[in-house]
């Protein structure tokens, strides 16, 4: 049970977020994005959590020079600021005119097949636009996500996501049940697979062991679901691209070994994207075990 102080804090945070999002929705999408990018660049690098980002980047991308890591940190914060302030414009669809799509034939073929699909991505670029584009092209997509700590903020985000998705579920048992229901009725499921899951398997990510959820990989091998990777790439300012890739080759078998092999394949894909554009990944999450 949340304490009275915690509930009061939740409401204050919610009212502030509601006012902030409301003001941003009155701006043109480009202006809102530019404001977020400026805010991220100015404030972000000085926030204490940035130390974790610097530490993880130094440990897992040691080939980068100090100057390159500093530039990536600034880019990360600018991208996060823009992603936050672009959020209200997903609901009013004004962001769509700034998004290009590559590999559309892969997602269109999956939709035309009428079969359930597992869409995978990571916290790269404005990660919300991948599901936004899927839905605009006709996919009935349900999302698995990690809810924010504030349940009121969660409901605020829910209202945006439900404007362009068929459903969404918090990760864990609720998410597994929701994903199963979606698959059984022929809908598709999207999930960001690049966060730590202490109940998962120890698989490699960027060359180091990291706890990784295998839940969706189990469903993919059990039901032989097409697995389509998608990522958002921020090119310049608000201009972004969603790239869809061909479905992955599923390993033989439907056991735990097959699920872990598929999950490792997914980790390798996301890791490759991070190496390519380290400044667009969310380094602020503790992806690897301490020490």
VEXPARO-625892 format. One record per atom (N, C-alpha, C, O, CB): residue in three letters; x, y, z. Coordinates in pm, whole numbers, plus 50000, padded with zeros to 5 digits. Glycine has a CB too. Layout:
N
AlaXYZ;...
END
This chain:
291
Unk500854988050000;Unk500005000050000;Unk500885012550000;Unk501875013250074;Unk499045000150123;Unk500525022349917;Unk501315034649907;Unk500965043850023;Unk499795045250058;Unk501065041649772;Unk501965050050082;Unk501765059150196;Unk501065071850150;Unk501075075050031;Unk503115062550263;Unk500455079250244;Unk499825092050208;Unk500795101650141;Unk500435108650047;Unk499225098650331;Unk502035102050189;Unk503035110950129;Unk503325106749985;Unk503445115149896;Unk504345111050212;Unk503445093449964;Unk503715088449830;Unk502555091349736;Unk502755094849620;Unk503995073449834;Unk501315089949788;Unk500145092749704;Unk500075107549667;Unk499735111049555;Unk498845088549775;Unk500415116149764;Unk500435130649736;Unk501495133749630;Unk501255141449537;Unk500715138749865;Unk502655127649645;Unk503725129749547;Unk503285124849409;Unk503565131349308;Unk505005122549590;Unk502595113549405;Unk502095108349279;Unk501175118549211;Unk501285120849090;Unk501345095049301;Unk500275124449289;Unk499335134149232;Unk500045146749184;Unk499705152049079;Unk498275137749335;Unk501005151449259;Unk501745163349217;Unk502515160749088;Unk502545169048998;Unk502715167849328;Unk503145148949081;Unk503865145348958;Unk502895144148840;Unk503185148548729;Unk504625131948977;Unk501735138148867;Unk500745136348762;Unk500235149848710;Unk500155151848589;Unk499575127948813;Unk499895158948800;Unk499375171948759;Unk500425179848681;Unk500105186648584;Unk498915180048882;Unk501685178848726;Unk502775185648653;Unk502935179748513;Unk503095187148416;Unk504095184448732;Unk502885166248503;Unk503025159648373;Unk501835163048283;Unk502015164948162;Unk503135144448391;Unk500635163748340;Unk499435166848262;Unk499545180948204;Unk499225183148087;Unk498175165648350;Unk499995190548287;Unk500155204348240;Unk501245205148133;Unk501105212148033;Unk500485213748358;Unk502345197948157;Unk503475198048064;Unk503065192347929;Unk503335198347825;Unk504655190048121;Unk502405180747930;Unk501955174647806;Unk500905183247736;Unk500895184347613;Unk501395160547832;Unk500035189347815;Unk499015198047757;Unk499625209847685;Unk499185213447576;Unk498065202847864;Unk500635215947746;Unk501315227347683;Unk502035222847556;Unk502005229847455;Unk502315233847781;Unk502685211347562;Unk503415206347445;Unk502475203347328;Unk502845205347212;Unk504215193847482;Unk501285198647359;Unk500335195147252;Unk499855207447177;Unk499335206347066;Unk499145187647310;Unk500015219447238;Unk499605231747172;Unk500665236847074;Unk500385245146988;Unk499315242447275;Unk501875231747089;Unk502975235747001;Unk502975227246874;Unk502465216046875;Unk504325234547074;Unk503545232446765;Unk503815223646651;Unk504755212446695;Unk505565214246785;Unk504435231646533;Unk504635200946631;Unk505445189446671;Unk506935192546666;Unk507685188446755;Unk505135177446581;Unk507395199746563;Unk508815202946551;Unk509275211846666;Unk510365209846720;Unk509095209946417;Unk508455221546705;Unk508825230546814;Unk508905222946946;Unk509805225147026;Unk507805242046826;Unk507945213846968;Unk507965205847091;Unk509205197147096;Unk509855196147200;Unk506705197147101;Unk509545190946982;Unk510735182446977;Unk512005190546999;Unk512895186247073;Unk510815175146842;Unk512095202146936;Unk513295210646952;Unk513445215047098;Unk514565215447150;Unk513205223046860;Unk512345218347162;Unk512405222347303;Unk512925210747388;Unk513775212747474;Unk511015226847353;Unk512405198747363;Unk512865187047439;Unk514335184047416;Unk515055180547509;Unk512045174947404;Unk514785185547292;Unk516195183247262;Unk517095193047333;Unk518135189447386;Unk516425183947113;Unk516675205647334;Unk517445216047405;Unk517475213147554;Unk518535214047618;Unk516835230147380;Unk516335209647610;Unk516255206747753;Unk517145194847789;Unk517855195147889;Unk514795203847795;Unk517105184447706;Unk517925172747732;Unk519415175847728;Unk520165171347815;Unk517605161847632;Unk519835183447630;Unk521265186847618;Unk521755195147734;Unk522875193247782;Unk521505194247489;Unk520915204447780;Unk521335213847885;Unk521345207348023;Unk522285209248100;Unk520415225947887;Unk520305199648054;Unk520125194448189;Unk520645180148204;Unk521285176848304;Unk518675195048228;Unk520355171748106;Unk520615157548119;Unk522005153548164;Unk522135145848259;Unk520345151247992;Unk523065158548098;Unk524425153948134;Unk524815156848279;Unk525775151048329;Unk525425160348044;Unk524065165848346;Unk524405169448484;Unk523595161648587;Unk523805163248707;Unk524185184248505;Unk522675153148541;Unk521875144948631;Unk522725133248680;Unk523485127348603;Unk520575139948562;Unk522585129948808;Unk523435119748870;Unk523395106448800;Unk524405099348795;Unk523055117949011;Unk522245102648745;Unk522105089648679;Unk523045088348558;Unk523325077348511;Unk520655087448635;Unk523515099748509;Unk524405099448394;Unk525695091948425;Unk526325086548334;Unk524735113648349;Unk526065091448551;Unk527285083948588;Unk527155069248550;Unk528105063048503;Unk527555085148739;Unk525945063648570;Unk525725049748531;Unk525865048048380;Unk526465038448333;Unk524335044948578;Unk525305057448305;Unk525405056748160;Unk526865057048115;Unk527275049248030;Unk524625068348094;Unk527655066048173;Unk529075067048138;Unk529815054148174;Unk530645049248097;Unk529725079048209;Unk529505048648290;Unk530165036448336;Unk529855024848243;Unk530755017548201;Unk529735033048480;Unk528565023048210;Unk528185011848125;Unk528745013347984;Unk529165003447923;Unk526665010648120;Unk528755025447934;Unk529295027647800;Unk530795024747796;Unk531285018847700;Unk529015041947754;Unk531525029047901;Unk532975026547907;Unk533275011547916;Unk534225006747855;Unk533595033948026;Unk532445004247992;Unk532694989948013;Unk532324981547891;Unk532994971747860;Unk531924985148133;Unk531254985447821;Unk530714976747717;Unk530944981747575;Unk530674974547478;Unk529254974947739;Unk531434994047562;Unk531904998947433;Unk533305004947453;Unk533505016847427;Unk530905009547372;Unk534264996747499;Unk535585002147532;Unk536335007547410;Unk537315014947426;Unk536414991347598;Unk535895003947290;Unk536575008747170;Unk536335023747146;Unk537065029947069;Unk536115000847050;Unk535335029447211;Unk535065043647194;Unk536045052047275;Unk536385048447387;Unk533615046947235;Unk536485063047218;Unk537345072347290;Unk536505080047391;Unk535275079747386;Unk538055082047193;Unk537175086847484;Unk536455094947582;Unk535625105647512;Unk534495108347552;Unk537435101447681;Unk536195111847409;Unk535465122247336;Unk534215116447268;Unk533165122747267;Unk536375128847230;Unk534355104347213;Unk533205097947149;Unk532125094447250;Unk530935095647222;Unk533645085347074;Unk532545089947369;Unk531555086747473;Unk530845099447520;Unk529635099247541;Unk532235079647593;Unk531585110247537;Unk530965122947579;Unk529925127447476;Unk528835131947511;Unk532035133847599;Unk530285126247348;Unk529355130247243;Unk528125121247244;Unk527005126047223;Unk530045129747105;Unk528325108247268;Unk527195098947272;Unk526275101947390;Unk525055100647377;Unk527705084447280;Unk526845105847504;Unk526025109347619;Unk525165121547588;Unk523975121847622;Unk526915112047743;Unk525745131547525;Unk524965143447489;Unk523865139847390;Unk522735144647401;Unk525895154447428;Unk524185131347293;Unk523185127047195;Unk522075119047262;Unk520895120547230;Unk523835118647084;Unk522465110347358;Unk521455102547430;Unk520455111647499;Unk519245109547490;Unk522135093347533;Unk520955121847569;Unk520065130747642;Unk519205139047548;Unk518035141547576;Unk520865139747734;Unk519775143347437;Unk518975150847340;Unk517855142047285;Unk516715146447273;Unk519855156247225;Unk518195129547252;Unk517185120347201;Unk516095117847304;Unk514905117447270;Unk517835107147159;Unk516485115947431;Unk515485113547535;Unk514575125647553;Unk513365124147569;Unk516175110147668;Unk515165137547551;Unk514355149647563;Unk513365150847449;Unk512195154147471;Unk515245161947567;Unk513825148147329;Unk512935148847213;Unk511845138147220;Unk510685140747191;Unk513735147447083;Unk512235126147259;Unk511255115147269;Unk510145118747367;Unk508965116247340;Unk511955102147313;Unk510525124547481;Unk509535128447581;Unk508575139047526;Unk507355137647540;Unk510225133647707;Unk509115149447465;Unk508255160547422;Unk507535157747291;Unk506625165047254;Unk509075173147408;Unk507925147147220;Unk507175142947101;Unk505975134347139;Unk505075132147057;Unk508085135247005;Unk505955129647261;Unk504935120047303;Unk503495124847279;Unk502705117247223;Unk505105116947449;Unk503135137247319;Unk501745141447296;Unk501365141647148;Unk500185140647115;Unk501525155247354;Unk502345143047060;Unk502045144046917;Unk501875130446850;Unk501555129646732;Unk503125151746847;Unk502105119746927;Unk501715106546877;Unk500205105146880;Unk499605099346790;Unk502385095446961;Unk499605110546985;Unk498145109446999;Unk497415117546892;Unk496405113046839;Unk497705114047139;Unk497945129346860;Unk497265137446758;Unk497825134646617;Unk497405140946520;Unk497415152346790;Unk498775125246608;Unk499325120346480;Unk500115130746403;Unk500435128646286;Unk498205115346392;Unk500435142246467;Unk501225152346396;Unk502665147846372;Unk503355153046285;Unk501215165346474;Unk503105138046449;Unk504465133246434;Unk504645125246305;Unk505765123646256;Unk504865124846554;Unk503535120046251;Unk503605110946137;Unk504305117146017;Unk505025110245945;Unk502215106546098;Unk504115130045994;Unk504685136445875;Unk506205137445882;Unk506845140545782;Unk504095150245857;Unk506775134946000;Unk508225135746017;Unk508875121946020;Unk510075120846046;Unk508555143146144;Unk508095111445992;Unk508595097646001;Unk508625091345862;Unk507615091545791;Unk507725089146096;Unk509755085945825;Unk509855077945702;Unk509925063145740;Unk510225059845855;Unk511095082145617;Unk509655054445644;Unk509625040045671;Unk510475032745568;Unk510365035345448;Unk508165034645670;Unk511315023645615;Unk512085014645528;Unk511725000245562;Unk511404997045676;Unk513625017145544;Unk511784991645463;Unk511444977545486;Unk509964975245508;Unk509574965445572;Unk512204972345603;Unk509134984045454;Unk507694982845476;Unk507134969745423;Unk506114964845471;Unk506964994445410;Unk507814963945323;Unk507304951545265;Unk507254940245367;Unk506424931245357;Unk508154947445145;Unk508154940645467;Unk508184929945567;Unk506974930645660;Unk506344920545691;Unk509474930745650;Unk506654942845703;Unk505524944345793;Unk504204942645717;Unk503244937045771;Unk505564958145863;Unk504154947445592;Unk502924946045514;Unk502624931345484;Unk501474927145488;Unk503034954045383;Unk503674923545454;Unk503464909245428;Unk502974902145552;Unk502124893145545;Unk504774902745378;Unk503504906145668;Unk503064900045793;Unk501594903245820;Unk500834894645865;Unk503934904845911;Unk501194915545793;Unk499794919445815;Unk498874911945719;Unk497814907145759;Unk499634934745796;Unk499284910945594;Unk498464904345493;Unk498314889345521;Unk497314883245481;Unk499064906345354;Unk499294883445589;Unk499214869045620;Unk498094866045720;Unk497594854845725;Unk500554864145675;Unk497724876045797;Unk496674874045897;Unk497124866346019;Unk496304863146105;Unk495534867045836;Unk498424863446029;Unk498944855746141;Unk499464865046251;Unk499794876646225;Unk500054846346095;Unk499544859846371;Unk500144867346481;Unk501644869046455;Unk502304860146401;Unk499904860146617;Unk502154880446494;Unk503564883746474;Unk504144888746605;Unk503454895446682;Unk503744894446362;Unk505404885546631;Unk506114891446743;Unk507014902446689;Unk507964899646615;Unk506944880746822;Unk506724914846726;Unk507544926246687;Unk508524929046801;Unk508104930446916;Unk506674938946654;Unk509814929946770;Unk510804932746874;Unk511564945446842;Unk511814948646726;Unk511774920846890;Unk511914952646947;Unk512734964546931;Unk513434967247062;Unk513414958947153;Unk511874976846887;Unk514064978947072;Unk514744982947194;Unk514524997647219;Unk513885004547140;Unk516244979747186;Unk515055002547330;Unk514915016647365;Unk515935024847285;Unk516935029747337;Unk515125018847519;Unk515635026047157;Unk516525032647063;Unk515725043246987;Unk514595040646946;Unk517175022346965;Unk516315055246967;Unk515585065946902;Unk514305068746980;Unk514275067047102;Unk515265062446755;Unk513265073046912;Unk511955073946975;Unk511265060446956;Unk510585058146857;Unk511085085746915;Unk511455051647055;Unk511015037747041;Unk509505036447027;Unk509025026146980;Unk511475029747159;Unk508745046547067;Unk507285045547057;Unk506795045546912;Unk505715040546883;Unk506635057047133;Unk507595051046820;Unk507065052646684;Unk507025039446606;Unk506345038546504;Unk507895062846608;Unk507755029246653;Unk507685016346583;Unk506265010746589;Unk505695006846487;Unk508695006346644;Unk505705010246710;Unk504335005046723;Unk503325014546659;Unk502315010146604;Unk503985002846872;Unk503595027546664;Unk502745037546601;Unk502605034646451;Unk501505034946396;Unk503315051846624;Unk503735031946385;Unk503705029146241;Unk503035015646213;Unk502275014446117;Unk505135029246184;Unk503325005646295;Unk502664992546277;Unk501154993946276;Unk500474988346189;Unk503094982846386;Unk500645001346372;Unk499205002946384;Unk498635010846267;Unk497575007446215;Unk498845009846516;Unk499345021346224;Unk498875029346111;Unk498835021245981;Unk498075024445890;Unk499775041646093;Unk499645010745974;Unk499655002445854;Unk498654990945864;Unk498514983045771;Unk501054996845829;Unk497944989945978;Unk496854980245988;Unk497084968546080;Unk496274959246082;Unk496564975145856;Unk498174968546156;Unk498434957446247;Unk497694959446379;Unk497694970446434;Unk499954955846273;Unk497064948946429;Unk496454949146562;Unk497534945146662;Unk497784933346685;Unk495204939546571;Unk498154955146721;Unk499354952946802;Unk499074955546950;Unk498474965646987;Unk500484961946755;Unk499514946147033;Unk499444947347178;Unk500864948847230;Unk501774941947184;Unk498724934947243;Unk501064957947324;Unk502404960747374;Unk502624955047513;Unk501734955247597;Unk502664975647375;Unk503834949847535;Unk504294946647670;Unk505274957547712;Unk506144961347634;Unk504964932247676;Unk505124962647833;Unk505994973647874;Unk506214973148025;Unk505504966248097;Unk505384987147833;Unk507204980448069;Unk507464981648213;Unk506794994348263;Unk507215005348225;Unk509004981848243;Unk505764993348348;Unk505045005248394;Unk505935014448477;Unk506815009748549;Unk503815001148476;Unk505725027548466;Unk506455036848554;Unk506025034948699;Unk504975029148727;Unk506215051548510;Unk506845039948791;Unk506565038048933;Unk505305045248978;Unk504625040749070;Unk507735042949016;Unk504985056448913;Unk503805064148948;Unk502595058748869;Unk502575060048746;Unk504025079348920;Unk501595052748935;Unk500465046948862;Unk499635057348788;Unk498985053948688;Unk499585039348957;Unk499635069848834;Unk498885080248765;Unk499575084248634;Unk498925086748532;Unk498725092548856;Unk500905084848639;Unk501665087448516;Unk501445075948419;Unk501335077948298;Unk503195089148547;Unk501365063748473;Unk501105052048390;Unk499795053548315;Unk499725050548196;Unk501085039248476;Unk498755058248384;Unk497455060148319;Unk497515071148213;Unk496855070248110;Unk496395063548424;Unk498315081548239;Unk498475092248141;Unk499115086848013;Unk498685090047902;Unk499325103648199;Unk500155078748030;Unk500825072647915;Unk499895062847845;Unk499895061747723;Unk502105065547958;Unk499075055547925;Unk498105046147869;Unk497205052947766;Unk496935047347660;Unk497255039947980;Unk496755064947799;Unk495815071847711;Unk496445074947576;Unk495775074947473;Unk495315084647777;Unk497745077647576;Unk498435080147450;Unk498605067147373;Unk498285066447255;Unk499805086747474;Unk499105056847440;Unk499375044147372;Unk498105037847317;Unk498115032147207;Unk500055034347468;Unk497005038847393;Unk495775032447346;Unk495145039847228;Unk494205034847166;Unk494775031747460;Unk495675051747197;Unk495175058847079;Unk495725052646951;Unk495215055446842;Unk495555073547086;Unk496765044146962;Unk497295037946841;Unk497685023246860;Unk498395017746776;Unk498475045646792;Unk497245016946969;Unk497505002646988;Unk496254995547033;Unk495335001647089;Unk498635000547091;Unk496204982347008;Unk495034974547045;Unk494974971647195;Unk493894969547249;Unk495014961446968;Unk496124971647261;Unk496174969047405;Unk497594969647453;Unk498524969447372;Unk495544955547439;Unk497784970347582;Unk499134969947638;Unk499074964547780;Unk498084966247851;Unk499794984047634;Unk500174958047821;Unk500204950847947;Unk501554952748013;Unk502594953147946;Unk499894935947926;Unk501534953948146;Unk502774954548221;Unk503504941248212;Unk502874930648207;Unk502514958248365;Unk504834941848211;Unk505624929648201;Unk505424921048326;Unk504994925848430;Unk507124932948181;Unk505754908248312;Unk505544898848421;Unk504384889648387;Unk504094887248270;Unk505294906148554;Unk503714884448491;Unk502624875048469;Unk501474881448393;Unk500864875148307;Unk502124869548601;Unk501174894248425;Unk500094901148353;Unk500424901948205;Unk499564899548119;Unk499874915248412;Unk501674905648176;Unk502084906948036;Unk502034893847962;Unk501604893247847;Unk503464912748029;Unk502484883048028;Unk502474869847963;Unk501044865547930;Unk500784860247822;Unk503144859348054;Unk500124867948024;Unk498724864247998;Unk498134872847886;Unk497414867847800;Unk497874865848127;Unk498444885847889;Unk497934894647784;Unk498474890847647;Unk497734890847548;Unk498284909047814;Unk499764887747641;Unk500374883647514;Unk499734870847463;Unk499464869447344;Unk501884881747530;Unk499504861447553;Unk498894848747514;Unk497494850947457;Unk497144845247354;Unk498824839147635;Unk496704859247523;Unk495344862047473;Unk495404868347334;Unk494624864747246;Unk494584871447571;Unk496324877847316;Unk496444884447185;Unk496804874447076;Unk496214874646967;Unk497504895647191;Unk497754865747105;Unk498214855947006;Unk497094846146971;Unk496894842746855;Unk499444848347058;Unk496364841647073;Unk495314831747050;Unk494164837246965;Unk493464829646898;Unk494764826747182;Unk493974850346967;Unk492924856046882;Unk493484861746751;Unk492764868446677;Unk492174866846957;Unk494754859046724;Unk495334862846595;Unk495924876646589;Unk496334880946481;Unk494314861646492;Unk495994883846701;Unk496624896946703;Unk498134895446722;Unk498634884446743;Unk496024905746815;Unk498844906446716;Unk500304906246727;Unk500754912946856;Unk499984920046921;Unk500944913246607;Unk502004910546893;Unk502554915547018;Unk503884922546990;Unk504704917546913;Unk502744903947121;Unk504074934047053;Unk505324941347041;Unk505974942647177;Unk505284944747277;Unk505104955146979;Unk507294941347183;Unk507984942247311;Unk509384947947290;Unk510064944747192;Unk508064928447380;Unk509804956447384;Unk511174961447389;Unk511974951547473;Unk511674949747591;Unk511244976147448;Unk512964945347414;Unk513594933747477;Unk514924936947545;Unk515634927747587;Unk513814923047374;Unk515274949747557;Unk516634953147599;Unk516764957247745;Unk517744963847782;Unk517154964147513;Unk515804953647829;Unk515894956947970;Unk516204944548054;Unk515894933248016;Unk514594963448018;Unk516814947048167;Unk517174936148259;Unk515924929648316;Unk514944936348350;Unk518064941448372;Unk515964916248326;Unk514874908748387;Unk515504898348479;Unk516084888548432;Unk513954901948278;Unk515374900448608;Unk516024891648706;Unk515444877448706;Unk516054868348763;Unk515894897448844;Unk514294875548643;Unk513684862348635;Unk513974855548502;Unk513434844848472;Unk512194863348657;Unk514834861848422;Unk515134856348290;Unk516364847548290;Unk516744841948393;Unk515324867448192;Unk516984846448173;Unk518184838148155;Unk519394847248138;Unk519284858548091;Unk518034828648032;Unk520554842048176;Unk521794849748163;Unk522344847648023;Unk522994837647993;Unk522844845448272;Unk522084857547937;Unk522514857147797;Unk523434868847769;Unk523484878347848;Unk521294857247701;Unk524154868347660;Unk525084878947627;Unk524374890947565;Unk523474889547482;Unk526154873747532;Unk524804902647607;Unk524364915047544;Unk525584924147535;Unk526184927447637;Unk523174921747623;Unk525924928247415;Unk527164935847391;Unk528374928447448;Unk529294934647502;Unk527064949947452;Unk528354915247435;Unk529514907247473;Unk529654904147620;Unk530674898547661;Unk530704913947430;Unk528664907647701;Unk528744904947846;Unk527444898647894;Unk526384901547839;Unk529044918047925;Unk527514890047998;Unk526294883548049;Unk525304893848105;Unk525674902948179;Unk526664873348157;Unk524044892148068;Unk522994901148114;Unk521704893148129;Unk521354885148043;Unk522804913048014;Unk520994895448240;Unk519724888548263;Unk518694893248160;Unk518434905248147;Unk519224891048407;Unk518124883648089;Unk517264886747975;Unk515974878647983;Unk516024866548005;Unk517994883947843;Unk514844885147964;Unk513564878047963;Unk513494868747842;Unk513874872647731;Unk512374888047961;Unk513014856647863;Unk512874846947755;Unk511394844047728;Unk511074835447646;Unk513624833747789;Unk510494851047795;Unk509054848047788;Unk508554848647644;Unk507894839347598;Unk508254857847875;Unk508844859547574;Unk508314860947439;Unk508974851347341;Unk508344846947245;Unk508484875247391;Unk510244848247364;Unk510914838347278;Unk510264824647295;Unk510134817147199;Unk512424837547311;Unk509854821347417;Unk509154808647440;Unk507854808147360;Unk507544797947298;Unk508854806647591;Unk507104819047362;Unk505864819447286;Unk506134818647136;Unk505384812147062;Unk505074832347318;Unk507204825247091;Unk507534825146948;Unk507854811146899;Unk507384807046793;Unk508714834446921;Unk508654803646977;Unk509004790046931;Unk507834780446951;Unk507664771146872;Unk510244784847006;Unk507034782547054;Unk505894773747077;Unk504864774746965;Unk504364764646916;Unk505234776947212;Unk504544787446924;Unk503514789546823;Unk504104792446685;Unk503364795446592;Unk502614800946864;Unk505434791446673;Unk506124793946546;Unk505724807646488;Unk505314808746372;Unk505814782646444;Unk505834817646570;Unk505464831246529;Unk506574837546446;Unk507754835946479;Unk505154839946651;Unk506234844746339;Unk507244852946273;Unk507744863646371;Unk506944870146438;Unk506664859546144;Unk509054865346378;Unk509654875346466;Unk510284886146379;Unk511254883446307;Unk510714868946563;Unk509744898246384;Unk510214909046298;Unk510894919746382;Unk510234925946466;Unk509044915146216;Unk512174922046363;Unk512844933146433;Unk512474946546368;Unk512304947446246;Unk514394931246432;Unk512344956746451;Unk512074970246401;Unk512814980146490;Unk512904978146612;Unk510544973446399;Unk513344990446431;Unk513995000646513;Unk513685014546461;Unk513395016446343;Unk515504998346517;Unk513755024046553;Unk513595038146519;Unk514985044546514;Unk515795042546604;Unk512675045446621;Unk515235051946409;Unk516505059146395;Unk516195073946384;Unk515415078146298;Unk517305054146270;Unk516805081746472;Unk516655096246464;Unk517775101646375;Unk518955099746405;Unk516685102946607;Unk517405108246266;Unk518415113146173;Unk518835127446205;Unk520025130046225;Unk517875112446030;Unk517905136546211;Unk518235150446239;Unk517025157146304;Unk515975158446241;Unk518655158046110;Unk517185161246430;Unk516065167646497;Unk514875158446507;Unk514975147446561;Unk515685180246424;Unk513745163046457;Unk512515155146465;Unk512435144546356;Unk511625135346366;Unk511305164246457;Unk513255145746251;Unk513195136346139;Unk513655122446182;Unk514765120746232;Unk514055141446021;Unk512785112546161;Unk513055099046209;Unk512665088746104;Unk511875091446013;Unk512305096446339;Unk513225076946119;Unk512955065946027;Unk512655053446108;Unk513355050346204;Unk514145063645930;Unk511625046246068;Unk511365033046124;Unk511815022746020;Unk511395023145904;Unk509835031146161;Unk512675013646063;Unk513205003445974;Unk512684989646017;Unk512914985446131;Unk514755003645974;Unk512004982845927;Unk511544969145951;Unk512504959545881;Unk512954962145770;Unk510074967145902;Unk512804948445947;Unk513744938745895;Unk513024925645862;Unk511904923445909;Unk514874936145996;Unk513644916945781;Unk513004904145749;Unk512804895845876;Unk513554897245972;Unk513844896245647;Unk511794887145877;Unk511574878345992;Unk512814869846021;Unk513524865645930;Unk510354869245968;Unk513054867446149;Unk514194859346190;Unk513954844646159;Unk512814840046152;Unk514474861246339;Unk515044837246140;Unk514954822746125;Unk514804816646263;Unk515674818546349;Unk516194816946050;Unk513734809446285;Unk513514803246416;Unk514384790846431;Unk514544783246335;Unk512024799746434;Unk514944788646550;Unk515734776446572;Unk514844764146570;Unk513634765146590;Unk516494777246705;Unk515454752646546;Unk514684740246550;Unk514274736946692;Unk514994739946788;Unk515504728646489;Unk513114730746706;Unk512644726846838;Unk511764737346901;Unk511694748746855;Unk513804723846927;Unk511104733247010;Unk510214742247082;Unk510514742047232;Unk509664745647313;Unk508764738547057;Unk511724737747267;Unk512084736647408;Unk512784749347457;Unk512894759147383;Unk512974724447431;Unk513254748947582;Unk513894760647642;Unk515194764347570;Unk515524776147558;Unk514184758147790;Unk515914754247521;Unk517154757047448;Unk516874764947321;Unk517624774047285;Unk517874743847414;Unk515784761347254;Unk515404768647132;Unk515014783047165;Unk515384792347094;Unk514244761447060;Unk514264784747275;Unk513844798147316;Unk515044806847351;Unk515094818547312;Unk512894797347437;Unk516014801247422;Unk517194809047459;Unk518054812147337;Unk518654822947329;Unk518024801447563;Unk518124802847242;Unk518874805447120;Unk518244816847041;Unk518944825346986;Unk518954792747033;Unk516904816947035;Unk516194827846966;Unk516414841047039;Unk516634851346976;Unk514694824746956;Unk516344840547172;Unk516534852747249;Unk517934858347232;Unk518124870547226;Unk516254850147396;Unk518924849447225;Unk520284854147202;Unk520424860747066;Unk521134870747050;Unk521274842347214;Unk519734855146968;Unk519724861146835;Unk519144875346841;Unk519664884546777;Unk518904852346736;Unk518074876946917;Unk517484890246933;Unk518444899747004;Unk518604911246962;Unk516164889247012;Unk519084895047110;Unk520054903447182;Unk521174908147090;Unk521604919747097;Unk520634895747300;Unk521634899247004;Unk522724902846913;Unk522284913746815;Unk523064922546780;Unk523204890346836;Unk521034912946772;Unk520514923146680;Unk520464936846748;Unk520954946746694;Unk519114919246629;Unk519884937246867;Unk519794949946939;Unk521194955246970;Unk521454967146956;Unk518974948347070;Unk522094946347012;Unk523454950447041;Unk524144956546921;Unk524904966146934;Unk524254938747092;Unk523904950946802;Unk524464956546680;Unk523964970646654;Unk524724979246611;Unk524144947746562;Unk522684972846680;Unk522134986346662;Unk522774996246760;Unk523065007646725;Unk520604986146682;Unk522984991646883;Unk523595000446983;Unk525025004146943;Unk525425015646956;Unk523594993647122;Unk525764994446894;Unk527144997346850;Unk527145007346734;Unk528015015846725;Unk527854984346807;Unk526155006046648;Unk526085014846531;Unk525775029146571;Unk526365038546516;Unk525045009846433;Unk524855031046665;Unk524445044446707;Unk524335044846860;Unk523225045146914;Unk523085048646640;Unk525465044846929;Unk525415044147077;Unk524715055947143;Unk524215054647255;Unk526815043247131;Unk524675067247076;Unk524025078947135;Unk522515078447131;Unk521865087347187;Unk524485091247067;Unk521935068347068;Unk520475067647060;Unk519895056647147;Unk518695054047142;Unk520045065546917;Unk520735050147228;Unk520235039747317;Unk520085045147458;Unk520735054847497;Unk521175027447317;Unk519195038747536;Unk518885043047672;Unk519885036847770;Unk519605026447829;Unk517425039147711;Unk521015043247787;Unk522085038147874;Unk521785040048023;Unk522565035448106;Unk523385044947840;Unk520695046448058;Unk520405049748197;Unk519815038048275;Unk519705038548397;Unk519475061448204;Unk519435027548205;Unk518925015448271;Unk520095006148302;Unk520955004048217;Unk517865008048181;Unk520125000448425;Unk521204991248461;Unk520954977848391;Unk520214969348441;Unk521294989348618;Unk521574976148275;Unk521314964248192;Unk522104952148241;Unk521634940948225;Unk521674967148047;Unk523264954248299;Unk524134943248342;Unk524214942648495;Unk523944952648562;Unk525554944948282;Unk524574931048550;Unk524714930048695;Unk525764939748749;Unk526704943248677;Unk525084915748734;Unk525614944048872;Unk526594952848933;Unk527934945748942;Unk528004933848971;Unk526124957549071;Unk529004953548918;Unk530334947948932;Unk530754939548814;Unk531864934248813;Unk530414939849054;
END
